[in-house]
Structure formats: C-alpha cells, structure tokens
Amino acid sequence: MKQEFAKDIDWFVKNIESRKRLLPAFAHAAQSMTKEVSTNLDSFIDEHGSDKVYDEDGELTQFIVPEEYYRRYGILKRSFQHSAIFSELLPKMTLVSLVSLFDAFISRLVRTMFRVNPSILKGSEKQLTFAEISEFENIDEAKEYLIGLEIESLLRCGHDEQFAWLENKLQLPLRKDLPAWETFNELTQRRNLLVHADGLVTKNYLKDCAKKGIRYGEDVRIGGRLDVPPKYYDNACNCVAEIGIKLAQVMWRKMLPEEVDAADSSLIQVSFDFLNYADYELALVVTQFNDIPAIKNATLENTYYLKINQAIALKNLKKEKESLDLLATIDWSASSDIFKLAVAALREDWSEAADLMESLGPNHKKIGKGEYKQWPVFKWFRKSEEFKKSYEKVFGEEFKIVGSPASADAKKSADA
C-alpha cells in the first residue's frame, strides 16, 4: 500500500495533461478536415453543377446535379456534414470525458482510502447475504466486494454529496475557501446539459445553477445552446486538476501522516511536470497549496523547492515583480548552494550563478548535467554566455542538448 496515493496522482495528472494538450491539436485537425471536404464539395459544384440559383446576397441556394455524378455528390455532402458535426462535437465530448476522468479519480482515491484504513468499512451499511458470502474464498475478497459496492453507491451521488461524504470520513472541510468549487459545479452542470439535452439551456438547468449558487452570463437563456470554447475548456482542465490534486494531497496527509515527505515529493514533481509542459498557471496553483492548513511540508528543503517552482511559474507568467518579491520573503543565506544558484538564476545574476555552478562542481549528488538541461529554473541562465562558459569549465564539454528520433526511442522501449 506504500505511496498508493502517489500512483493515483501520477495517473490523474497524466490523464489531465493528455486531454488538455491534445484537444487543440485534434480540434485543429477536425477543422482542417472539414475545410478540405468543403473545398472538394465546392470544386465539385463548380465543375459539375448547372442551373445555379443564388439569393440576394449572392449565396448559392440550389443547383442541378448530373445523374452520373449524383452518388459522388451524396458522398461529398455526407462527408462534409459528418466532419462538421464531429468538429463541433469534439470539445463537448472532451469536456464530458474530463468530468468522467474526475469521477474515475474519486473512485481510485476512495479505493485507496479503504485499503489504507479498512476500519472505515465498519461503518458501511451494505449487507451481504449468506449466499453471497459463501461465494468468496476469503475475507479479503469480501472486503474488495464491499469496497466496490461503496464506491458504486458514492459515484451515483452528485459531487456535492460525494465531497460531503469525504468530509465526514476525513473530518476535514474540503470545500471551504475553495473558489474553484463554483467553477467545478458549473462545468459539471454544463456536462450534464451536454449529455442530456445536447447543450440546450433548460429551465431545470438554470434552476439547478441558482440552487448551487452558480453564476452564469447574461447571454444564457432558455432555448439557447451552450458550447465549449477553447478558453472555457482550458479553464475547466485547470479547475478539475486543482481540485483533484488538492483532494488527493489532503487525503494522503490526513490518512498517512508518516508519508508527508513522500506527499511533498509528489507535489514537487507535479509542479515540475507542469513547468516542463509550459503549463505555468497550473504550476502556480499547485505550488500555492501550502497556504492550505492541511498541507504542511515535512522539511524546509521541500518548502524551498516549491517556492522556487512557484517563482519560476510567476516569472514565466510575466509576473516578474511578484516572483522577486516571493524570493525576498525567504532568507536563503542558510540554504544549500543549489537553492542559492536557483535564486541567482531567477534574479538573473549571471555572475553569481556562474560562481555557484562552478563551486558545486561536476559530481554533486543532487545537481548535474541533467538538472542543468531540464530544470526550468535555468531557462534564462542557459541563454547566457556565463552559463555556457561555466558548463564547459565544470563538465569539460560544450553545452548542448542532444535529441533522438521517435523511432529510436521506440526501439529502446522494445528492447528493454
């Protein structure tokens, strides 16, 4: 059971990022396909259409299709309709998938919770018949079956009820002072509308929004249609990621206080991953989790790593002053040279950074070639002449990042 929460978080983050990063690419591909089919249809009409009729705005309204080309025309027209429908449907499908991902994550977290502390099952109201019990080979099988029943029952509830259940089990307020909760409620309501009413705004939708205190734009009217524009979807991904990661971190620290250092490491890694994905808004959000009373770091070193990553996120978001102000809140004089180097790099003090880099040398156990190439804190420092000279002096080679084709990576994986 060791660090099961870490595995859950890693799975969740990878799935969030895949949805967030690939939707724009697939949406663009779908739009390109629609445009290509539309062009082919227009070319067909130009070449084979006759007796064309135009409206007062000059738009083509009808034309005659030669009998021998009617089948081809039908194929082109259906292809255009299908690609246009899919292009419009794709963002909606992905939003539905996003909420489904969150539900699957809740399922994983609750299963981990029961396994970490089986005594929680004692409060279960689920009952087994003698016939059902006789089918199990041992008590562990019966426990897994009961866990499955509890999770199924919980997932049939709304998200407010699910969080109320978790708050009761953990004896912690999970939604208090959580601004993202209103955003989350709105996007889950929109998901329901997309699934059950094809996005058409209904009276019940507005009533449910009002009941939950959800604010919606003045342009939302009964009979209108809600869609999923790119900015909305991006915010939805950020919201689901924030609530999911925060929930997992709180559960982990509450249920396994002896694994706080491991929980810190997971949080640091998640923030590092978001920085490498250039997802600076999410990196900033997760590095600010320390403001939550239930999330405290095991060591000062862990706090420093999160503060450095927070400053990196702010700097990339063009919030230079906030980044520098954050660094100024900590007395780095007692910290290790690694953190002093990171601070110098963020402050763009290339001379100080180069001196520290050389003093750390080539064989430091925590920082080497890989860190200088990958840690986002060196993004700006790497462009300087001071960095290149110090790197060559420390490692005896010119600084360069060597890539490999995807085919080579695939072969390595196959041979492993």
N, C-alpha and C positions, 0 to 999 in steps of 0.2 A: 504493500500500500504506500510505500515511501514516495513522496512527491507526486502522487496521482493528480493533485490539483495543477501541478506544473504541466503535465501532459495534456490536461483539459484545456488550459490556457493556450498552449502552443497550437493545439488543433484549432481552437477558435480563432486565434489571430491569423493563421494561415488561410482559413476559410473566408474571413472578413476581407483580407487583402486581395484574395483572388477575385472576389465579387466587385470590390471597389476599383481595382486596377484594370480588369479585363472588360467590364461593361462598356466603357467609352470606345474601346477598340472594336468590339463586336457591333456596337451601335453604328459606328462609322462604316464598318463592312456591310451591314444590312442596308444602310442608306445608299452606299455606293452601288450595291446590287440593284436596289430599286431604281436608282438613276440610270443604270446601264440598261435594265429592262425597258424603262420608259423611253430611252433613246432608240432602242431597237423597234419599239412599237411605233414611235414617230416616223422612223425611217421606212417602216413597212407601209404606213399610211401615205407618206409622200410618194412612194414608188407605185403602190397598187390601188390606193383609194381613188374613187371618182365621184362626181356629182356631190362635191363637198358643200356643206351648208355651214355658214358662220353666223354668230349672233351679232348684236350691235356693237359689242366690244371687240369684235374680231376673233372671238374664240370659236374653234371648230365644234359644232354640235352633232353632226352626223355625216356619214359618207357611205358610199356603196362599196361593198367588198366583193370582188370577183369570186364566183363559186369555187374555182380551183384553189383559191387561197384562203377559203373560209376556215379550214381546220387549223392552218398555221396562225391565222388571226386569233382564233379562240385560245390557242396555246399561249401566245404572247400576252393576250389580255389577262388570262388567268394568272400567268406568271407575275405580271405587274401587280395585280390585286393581292396575290399571296405575299409577295415581298413587301408591299406597302403595309399590309396588315401586320406582318411579323416585325417590321421596322418600328411600328408604333407600339407593338405589344411587348417587345423585348425589355424596356426599362421597367414596365409593370411586372413582368414575370420575375425580374431580378429583385424587385422590392419584396414580392411575395416570398421569394427564396431567402431573402435577408431575415425576415421575421421567422421563417421556418428554421433557419440556422440558429437563431436565438433560442427557440423552443428546444432544439436538439441540445444546445449547450446547457440549458437548465436541466434537461434530463441527465446529462453527463455529470453535472455538479451535484445533483441530488443523489445520484447513484454513488458517487464518491463519498458524499456525506454519510450515507447509510453504512457504507463499508468501513469508513474511518471510525464511526461510532454506532455500532449495531444496536446499542441500547435505545436509540431513538425509535426503533421499530416496536418497542414495547408499548408505545402509545398508539400503535396502529389499530384502527377499528376494523380492518379487514379480517375476515374469518375464513378458515379452511374447513371443508367437510372431511369426514374420516376417509372417504373415498379419494379425495384429492391428496390428503396426507400420505396415504398408502402408496401413491404413485412415485413418491420421492425416495431416493436411495439413502439420503442422509439429511441432516438438519440444514446444512449449507444450501442444498438445492431448494429446500422450503423457504429459506431466508431470501434467496435470489428471486423466487417466485413472488413473495410478498413485496419485495422492493419494486419489482416490475408493476405490481398492482397499484402500489402507492404512487409511482411515477405516472402511470396512465391516468389515475384519478386526478393528480395535480395538474397535468397538462390539459385536461378537459376544462379547467377553470380559466378565467381571464387572468391577465398578467397582474392586475392589482391583487387578486386573490392569491396568486402564486407568491407574490412578494410578502403578503400578509402572513402566509404560511411559513415562509422562510424567516421572517422577523420573529415569529413566535418560537420557532425551533432554535434560532441563534440568540434570541433575547437581545437583538440589536435593531435600531431603527435604520432601515436600508434606504428609505426614500426621503428622509428628512434632509433639507438643504441640498436637494439634488435637482438643479434646474433642468437637467436633461430629461427628467421623468416626464414633463409635459410634452416635450418633443417626441419622446418614445410613445406616449399614449396616442398622439396624433397620427404618427406613422402606422401604428398597429390598427387604428381605426380606418385609415386610408387603405391599408392592406385588405381589411375586411370588405370595404366598399368595392375594391377592385375584383375580389374573388366572387362576391355575391351579387354585385349589381353593375359589373363592368365599368366601375368608376362613376356611375351616375349618382349625383348627390340626392339623398332621400331625406325625408323628414326625420326618420329614425336616426340617421347619421348625425344630423345637426343636434338632435335631442341628446344622443349619447355623448357628443362632444361637449355640449353645455353641462351635462351631468358631471363629466370628468374635469371641468374647468379648462377645456381646450379652446384656445383662441384660434380662429380661422379668419382668412382675409375677407374683406367686404365683397369680393367678387365671387365668393362661394354661395351659390343659390341652388334651391331645389330644382332638379332637372338639368343642372349644369354638370359637366364632366371633369373629374379630377385626373390629372395625369402625373407623370413622374419626370419633371425636367432635370437636367444634369446636376444643377446646383442643389436641388432638393435631395436627389439620390446621394450625393456626396455627403451632405449633412446627415442623412439617415444612417449611412455607414458609420460615420463618426459617433453618432449618438448610440447606436447599438454596441459598437466597440467599447465606448466609455463605460456604459452600464454593465456590460458583460464582464469586462476585465476587473472593474471595481468590485463587482459582486463576488467574483472568484477570489480576489485577493482578501477581501474581508472574511469570507467563509474559511479560507485556508488559515489565516492568522488566528481566527477565533477557535477553530477546532483543533489545530495542531500548532500551539504556540512554540513548541520545540523546533519547528521548521521555519521560523521567522527569517532566518538568514537565507534559506532556500527561496522563500517568497520574495525577498528583496532581490535576489539574483534573477529571478524570473521577471520581475518588474523592470530591472535594469536592462535585461536582454530584450524585452518587448519594446522599450523606449529606443534602444539601439537599432532594432529592426525597423521601426517606423522612421527613424532618421535616415537609415540607408535606403528606404523606399521613397525618400523625399516627402514623407507624409508628416510634415512638421506640426500641423495642428494637432494630430493625434499624439505625436511625441510629447508635445507640450502638456496635453491633458493628462497623460499617464504619469509624467514626472511631477505633476502637481498633486498626486494622490496623497502625499504626506500631510496635506492640510486636513485630511480626514482623521478624526481621533482614533479610529480603529486600525489605522495603518501607521505604524511606527517602525523605524529601521532598527535592525539588530546591531549595526555598528556605524560609527561615524564615517568610515570609508564608504559604506553603501550610500549614505546620505550625500557624500561628496560626488559620487558617480552620478546620482540622479540630478543633483544641482548642475553639474557640468552639462549633462544631456539637456537639461531644461534651458540652460544658457545657449546651447547650440541651436535648439529649436527657435528660441526668440531671435537669435541673430539671423537665422535663415528666413524668418518671417518679417525681416526688415525692422525689427524692434531692437535696434542696437543699444539704445539708452537703457531699456528695460533689462537687456542681457547684462550690460556692465553693472547696473545697479544691483542685480541679483548676485553677481560675483562679489560685489563690495560688502554684502551682508555677512560674509564669512571671512574669518581670519585664516588665511591659507599658510601663514608662516610656519605653523606646526604640522602641516600636511606633508605627505611624501613628495618627492621631486616630480613624480608622474602628474600629480594634480597641479603642481606649480607650473609644469610645462603646459598642461591643458589651459590653465588660466592665461598664461603668457600668449598662447596661440589665439585664444579668443579675444584678448586685448590687442592683438596684432603687434605685440612687442617682439619683433622677429629676432632681435639681438639676444634678448633674454631667453627666448625659446630655443635658439640655436645653442647657447651655452649649456642649458639644461639637457638638451638632447645629447650633446657630446659627453656630459658628465654621467648620464645614465648608461652610456656605452652600448656595445653590441650584444651583450649576454645577459641583459636584465630579464628576470623570470616573468615579469608582467608586461613588458613592452619590447617589441622587436619589429622586424620588417613588416609583418602582417598588420600590426596595430598602426604603424605609420602610414600604411597604404589604405586601411579600411576604416579606422576610427574617424567619424565625421568631424571631430574637433580639429583635425588637421586640414580640413578642406581648404582654408585660406592660406595657411602656413605652407602647404605643399607647392603653392604657386610662386613662392619667394625664392630668390637666389640663395638666401641664408639657409633655407631648408635643404636645397639640393647640395650645397657645399658640405653641410654638416652630415647629411645622409652618406655621402661618398666617403667622408672622413671616418665616420663611425663603422660603416659596413664594408668599406673598401671596394665599392662598386657604384656605378651610376644609378640614380633612382629612376626606375621605370616600372610600369605596371604591364605585365605580360598576360594577354588573354589567350584563350584557346577556342577553336570552333566547337559548336554544339555537338558535332559528330564525335569529336574526341572525348568530350565529357560522357557521352552516351556509351562509348566503348569502355571507358574506365568503370562505369557503373555495371556494365555487363560482365566485366572480368572480375569484379570484386566478389 
